[in-house]
Amino acid sequence: MTSISVIGLGKLGLCLAVCYAERGFKVIGVDINDEVIDKVNAGKAPWFEPRLAELLAKHGGTNLQATNQHYRAINETDITIILTATPSNPDGSFSNCYIEDALKALAESFKDKKAYHLFVISSTVMPGSIGGFIDILEKHSGKAYNEQFGVAYDPDFVALGNVIKGFLEPDLVVIGQSRPEVGDRIEALHHELCINKPAINRMSLISAEMAKVCLNAYITMKISFANTIGNLCEKIPNTDPDAITRAIGADRRISPYYLQSGLSFGGTCFGRDVKAFTALTQKYDVDTGAVLMKTVNAINRYQDKRLAEIVEGLAGKKSTVGILGLSFTDNTPVIVESPAVKLIKILLDSEISVTVYDPLAMDNTRALFENSVIYARSMQECLSADVCVVTLRSQKYKEAVETFIPKKSLTVVDCWRILNPAVLRDNKIRLIRLWAS
């Protein structure tokens, strides 16, 4: 049975490890967090991600074993995947400090191994980083690159709230290879991991690094264009942003994905990837890239400002605003750069009372706002506010609002136009569909 090791059992690395375990691999997971290690070996999920608890209960401690010992990754497997965090530097570029620390520890253990070993970098890095990683491995192991070990770049293209499905059924695979036989091995690995048949793209190491950085930067431009369509439709009578984006998204040159007018983008990747792409274009004096990203940021800030203006205009100082949905996207507890969180901060500054509900993200929100907001125990309690803002495209929130019978007048702000106006009219709820005329 094939054995692999995954270095970094964070929100992406742990999901990748359980995916390989589910597909029949023996997996060694390495992390420095003892609490995560203990939970993984006990078959318990350290955090929520769809299917993570299910797969850990099945494989944790058996097909997937967690440890803090890097030597096990070297001695018990032939392929090591590094998926550690790459935090942002002050200039917006990605820091390789955690990858470098991991590679040093791995290389020290690799000194005494006679067999060939393949190191696969999956973390998001700045173009040109892999060369430095190769130098570290050669220096600390005393082994020769492309003779006693190989290096590949195999970036992830997954999103929180959909990570496991993203690893098992990716749209695309990008493989950065130094030699064809390395690319062959990584491609074969994906054929075993994936339950679909994604597009496989093999290229040079630095081209693969570029592809990863470019993808999210492009998605933010697409989101920004869709939001600009919505902003126009808000001003132009009888225009429907969803009809427009649905139509133009049918053109294969555009595609419908991430093409819907709505709130600002958030999360752990988009914002920092915009900064990294900006830093990359500035490093090589390509001013057009910085101009594009500056505009993307401006549109994103405008979406937050416009949402706050609308909500503040509907709610008086003595009103209570309820917010359904706190995370930056559905099915995750992550609230980093969440439009809901940014709205809460503005409302609190305006001394407007805020009630919130999102069972997945409640603990993270409480850690941020403490007692400044009211934490509803149910969707119905949150809907008892004077104005309620639905921030996520969530079926459970849609059903809750459409079946809610208010005891007093209620204004609902539908940020993604998911609610059925005919149903809400029967319930005497005033509906505000954002970005629609």
C-alpha positions in Angstrom: 0.0 0.0 0.0 1.3 3.5 -0.9 2.4 5.6 2.0 2.7 9.4 2.1 3.3 12.0 4.7 1.7 15.4 5.1 3.5 18.2 7.0 1.1 20.7 8.5 -2.2 19.5 9.8 -4.0 22.9 9.5 -7.4 23.5 8.0 -6.1 22.4 4.5 -3.4 19.9 5.4 -5.5 17.8 7.7 -8.2 17.6 5.1 -5.7 16.5 2.5 -4.4 13.9 4.9 -7.8 12.4 5.5 -8.6 12.4 1.8 -5.5 10.3 1.1 -6.4 8.0 4.0 -10.0 7.6 2.5 -8.5 6.7 -0.8 -6.5 3.8 0.7 -3.1 5.4 1.5 -1.3 5.0 4.7 -0.7 8.5 5.9 1.7 10.0 8.4 0.6 13.6 9.5 3.2 15.8 11.1 2.3 18.9 13.1 3.8 20.9 16.1 0.4 21.3 17.8 0.0 18.5 20.3 -3.7 19.1 20.8 -4.3 18.6 17.1 -2.1 15.5 17.1 -4.0 13.9 20.0 -7.4 14.6 18.5 -6.4 13.2 15.1 -5.1 10.0 16.7 -8.3 9.7 18.7 -10.4 10.1 15.5 -11.8 13.5 16.5 -12.0 16.6 14.4 -10.2 19.7 15.9 -12.5 22.0 14.0 -15.5 21.9 11.7 -15.2 21.3 8.0 -17.8 19.3 6.1 -17.0 15.5 6.2 -13.9 16.1 8.3 -15.4 14.5 11.5 -16.7 11.6 9.5 -13.4 10.8 7.8 -11.4 11.2 11.0 -13.7 8.9 12.9 -13.0 6.4 10.2 -9.3 6.8 9.7 -7.8 8.7 12.6 -5.2 6.6 14.5 -5.3 3.9 11.8 -4.8 4.8 8.1 -3.9 8.3 9.4 -1.4 8.7 12.2 -0.4 12.0 13.6 3.0 12.8 15.2 5.3 15.7 15.9 8.3 13.7 14.7 9.6 14.7 11.2 11.8 11.6 11.0 8.7 9.4 10.7 7.7 11.3 7.5 11.1 10.4 6.0 11.5 6.9 7.3 8.0 5.6 6.9 7.0 7.2 3.5 8.5 7.9 0.1 6.5 11.1 -0.7 6.2 14.1 1.7 3.7 16.8 1.0 4.4 20.2 2.8 1.2 22.2 3.4 2.1 24.6 6.2 0.9 28.2 6.6 2.7 30.9 4.6 1.7 34.2 6.4 1.9 37.5 4.7 5.0 39.7 5.0 4.5 43.5 5.5 4.8 44.1 1.8 2.1 41.5 1.0 4.4 38.7 -0.2 4.2 35.3 1.4 6.6 34.2 4.1 8.3 30.9 3.7 9.5 30.6 7.3 7.3 27.6 8.3 8.1 25.7 5.1 11.8 26.3 5.6 11.7 25.2 9.3 9.9 22.0 8.2 12.3 21.3 5.4 15.3 21.7 7.7 13.8 19.2 10.1 13.0 16.8 7.3 16.4 17.2 5.7 18.2 16.3 9.0 16.2 13.1 9.1 16.9 12.4 5.4 20.7 12.3 6.0 20.6 8.6 6.9 18.0 7.4 4.4 19.4 5.7 1.4 16.3 5.5 -0.7 15.1 8.3 -3.0 12.5 10.7 -1.5 10.1 13.1 -3.2 9.3 16.4 -1.5 6.1 18.1 -2.7 5.4 21.7 -1.8 1.6 22.5 -1.7 1.6 25.7 0.3 1.0 29.0 -1.6 4.4 30.6 -2.2 5.9 33.5 -4.2 7.3 32.6 -7.6 10.9 31.6 -7.3 10.6 30.1 -3.8 11.2 26.5 -4.8 14.8 27.1 -5.7 15.5 28.2 -2.1 13.8 25.1 -0.8 16.0 22.9 -2.9 19.1 24.6 -1.5 17.9 24.0 2.1 17.3 20.3 1.4 20.7 19.9 -0.2 22.5 21.8 2.5 20.9 20.1 5.5 20.7 16.5 4.1 24.0 16.4 2.2 22.0 14.7 -0.7 22.0 15.7 -4.4 18.9 17.2 -6.0 17.4 15.2 -8.9 19.6 12.2 -7.9 18.8 11.3 -4.3 15.7 13.4 -3.9 13.2 15.3 -6.1 11.0 18.4 -5.6 7.7 19.2 -7.1 5.2 22.0 -6.6 1.6 20.8 -6.4 -0.6 23.7 -5.1 -4.1 23.3 -3.7 -7.1 25.0 -5.3 -9.6 24.4 -2.6 -11.9 26.7 -0.5 -12.9 26.5 3.1 -16.4 25.0 3.6 -15.7 22.7 0.6 -12.1 21.5 1.2 -12.6 17.8 1.2 -14.7 17.8 -1.9 -12.2 20.2 -3.5 -9.3 17.7 -2.9 -11.3 14.7 -4.1 -13.0 16.4 -7.1 -10.8 19.3 -8.2 -11.5 21.2 -11.4 -7.8 21.4 -12.1 -4.4 20.1 -11.0 -1.2 22.1 -11.5 2.1 20.2 -11.3 5.4 22.1 -11.2 8.1 19.6 -12.2 11.9 19.8 -12.6 12.0 16.5 -14.5 9.3 14.5 -16.4 9.5 11.5 -14.2 8.7 13.7 -11.1 5.7 15.0 -12.9 4.7 11.4 -13.9 4.7 10.4 -10.2 2.7 13.4 -9.0 0.2 12.9 -11.8 -0.2 9.2 -10.9 -0.8 10.3 -7.3 -3.6 12.5 -8.3 -5.2 9.8 -10.4 -5.3 7.7 -7.2 -6.6 10.6 -5.0 -9.2 12.1 -7.2 -12.6 10.5 -7.8 -13.1 12.6 -10.9 -10.9 13.3 -13.9 -9.6 16.9 -13.5 -7.6 18.8 -16.0 -3.9 18.0 -15.4 -1.5 20.9 -16.2 2.2 20.1 -16.0 4.7 23.0 -16.3 8.0 24.3 -14.8 8.3 24.9 -11.1 8.1 28.6 -11.3 5.2 28.6 -13.8 3.2 26.5 -11.3 4.1 29.0 -8.5 2.8 31.7 -10.8 -0.4 29.9 -11.6 -1.3 29.5 -8.0 -0.8 33.2 -7.2 -2.6 34.3 -10.3 -5.7 32.2 -9.9 -7.2 33.8 -6.8 -6.2 37.3 -8.0 -8.2 36.7 -11.2 -11.2 35.4 -9.2 -11.3 38.6 -7.1 -11.5 40.6 -10.4 -14.4 38.4 -11.5 -16.2 39.0 -8.2 -15.5 42.7 -8.4 -16.9 42.9 -12.0 -20.1 41.0 -10.9 -20.4 43.4 -8.0 -20.1 46.3 -10.3 -22.9 44.9 -12.4 -25.0 44.8 -9.2 -24.1 48.4 -8.3 -25.2 49.5 -11.7 -28.5 47.5 -11.5 -29.3 49.2 -8.2 -29.3 52.5 -10.1 -30.9 51.5 -13.4 -34.7 50.7 -13.2 -36.0 47.3 -14.2 -32.6 45.6 -14.3 -31.9 42.2 -12.7 -28.3 41.5 -11.9 -28.9 37.7 -11.6 -30.5 37.5 -15.1 -27.5 39.5 -16.5 -24.7 37.4 -14.8 -26.6 34.2 -15.6 -26.7 35.2 -19.3 -23.1 36.3 -19.7 -21.9 33.4 -17.5 -23.2 31.0 -20.1 -20.5 32.2 -22.5 -17.7 29.7 -22.0 -15.2 32.6 -22.2 -16.6 33.8 -18.9 -18.3 30.9 -17.1 -20.9 31.3 -14.3 -18.6 30.6 -11.3 -18.0 33.5 -8.9 -20.1 35.7 -11.2 -22.9 36.9 -8.9 -23.5 40.3 -7.5 -23.3 40.4 -3.8 -21.2 41.2 -0.8 -17.4 41.8 -0.6 -15.1 38.8 -0.7 -13.4 37.7 2.5 -11.7 34.7 4.0 -8.2 33.7 4.6 -7.1 33.6 0.9 -8.6 36.3 -1.4 -7.4 39.4 0.4 -3.9 38.2 1.0 -3.6 36.8 -2.5 -4.5 40.2 -3.9 -1.7 41.7 -1.8 0.7 39.0 -2.9 -0.1 39.5 -6.6 0.3 43.3 -6.1 3.7 42.7 -4.5 4.7 40.4 -7.3 3.8 43.0 -10.0 5.7 45.7 -8.1 8.8 43.5 -7.8 8.9 43.2 -11.6 7.7 46.7 -12.4 4.5 45.5 -14.1 2.3 48.5 -13.1 -0.8 47.1 -14.7 -1.1 44.4 -12.1 -1.0 46.8 -9.2 -3.6 49.0 -11.0 -6.0 46.0 -11.4 -5.6 45.0 -7.7 -6.0 48.6 -6.5 -9.4 48.7 -8.3 -10.4 45.3 -6.9 -9.7 46.5 -3.4 -11.6 49.7 -4.0 -14.7 47.8 -5.2 -14.5 45.5 -2.3 -14.4 48.4 0.2 -17.3 50.0 -1.6 -19.5 46.9 -1.2 -18.9 47.0 2.6 -19.6 50.7 2.7 -22.8 50.4 0.6 -24.2 47.5 2.8 -23.6 49.6 5.9 -25.3 52.6 4.4 -28.4 50.6 3.5 -28.7 48.9 6.9 -28.1 52.1 8.8 -30.7 53.8 6.7 -33.2 51.1 7.6 -32.4 51.0 11.3 -32.7 53.9 13.7 -30.6 54.3 16.8 -33.2 52.5 18.9 -33.6 49.6 16.5 -32.0 46.2 16.7 -30.3 44.7 13.7 -30.2 40.9 13.4 -27.5 39.3 11.3 -28.0 35.8 10.0 -24.6 34.4 8.9 -21.3 35.5 10.4 -18.7 33.5 8.5 -17.2 34.7 5.2 -18.9 31.9 3.4 -21.3 29.1 4.2 -20.2 25.9 6.0 -17.2 27.2 7.9 -16.5 28.9 11.3 -14.0 31.2 9.7 -14.9 34.9 10.1 -11.7 36.5 8.7 -12.6 39.5 6.5 -16.3 38.4 6.8 -18.7 41.0 5.4 -20.9 40.4 8.4 -18.1 41.1 10.8 -17.2 44.3 9.0 -20.9 45.4 9.1 -21.1 44.6 12.9 -18.2 46.9 13.6 -19.8 49.8 11.7 -23.2 49.3 13.4 -21.6 49.2 16.8 -19.7 52.4 16.1 -23.1 53.9 15.2 -24.5 52.7 18.6 -27.0 50.4 16.9 -27.9 47.2 18.8 -26.8 44.0 17.1 -28.1 40.4 17.5 -26.3 37.7 15.6 -26.7 34.0 14.8 -24.5 31.5 13.0 -23.9 28.3 15.0 -20.7 27.5 13.3 -19.1 30.9 13.7 -20.6 31.9 17.1 -17.5 31.1 19.2 -15.1 33.0 16.9 -17.5 36.0 16.8 -17.8 35.9 20.6 -14.1 35.9 20.9 -13.9 39.0 18.8 -16.9 41.1 20.1 -17.4 39.6 23.6 -20.5 41.2 25.1 -20.8 44.0 22.6 -23.5 42.0 20.6 -26.4 39.8 21.5 -25.9 36.1 20.7 -29.2 34.6 19.6 -30.0 31.1 20.5 -32.0 30.4 17.3 -32.7 31.8 13.9 -36.1 32.8 15.1 -34.7 34.8 17.9 -32.4 36.6 15.5 -35.4 37.3 13.2 -37.2 39.0 16.1 -35.0 42.1 15.5 -36.4 45.2 13.7 -34.1 44.7 10.7 -32.5 41.3 9.8 -29.6 41.0 7.3 -29.1 37.6 5.6 -25.4 37.6 4.6 -24.9 34.0 3.4 -26.3 32.0 0.5 -27.7 29.4 2.9 -30.7 27.1 2.4 -31.3 26.9 6.1 -31.5 30.7 6.4 -33.7 30.9 3.4 -36.2 28.4 4.8 -36.1 30.0 8.3 -37.0 33.5 6.9 -39.6 32.2 4.5 -41.4 30.3 7.2 -41.1 32.9 9.9 -44.2 34.6 11.1 -43.2 37.9 12.8 -45.1 39.4 15.8 -44.1 42.9 14.6 -43.0 44.5 11.4 -39.7 43.1 10.1 -37.4 44.3 7.4 -35.2 41.7 5.8 -32.1 42.6 3.8 -31.4 39.8 1.4 -27.8 40.3 0.3 -27.8 37.6 -2.3 -31.4 37.6 -3.5 -32.1 34.1 -2.3 -35.6 34.7 -0.8 -38.9 34.3 -2.6 -40.7 37.7 -2.4 -44.2 36.1 -2.9 -43.8 34.0 0.2 -42.5 36.9 2.3 -45.5 39.1 1.2 -47.8 36.6 2.8 -45.9 36.9 6.1 -46.0 40.7 6.0 -42.2 41.0 5.9 -40.7 43.9 4.1 -38.0 42.6 1.8 -35.0 44.6 0.5 -33.2 42.7 -2.3 -29.7 44.2 -2.5 -28.2 45.3 -5.8 -31.5 45.0 -7.7 -33.5 48.0 -8.9 
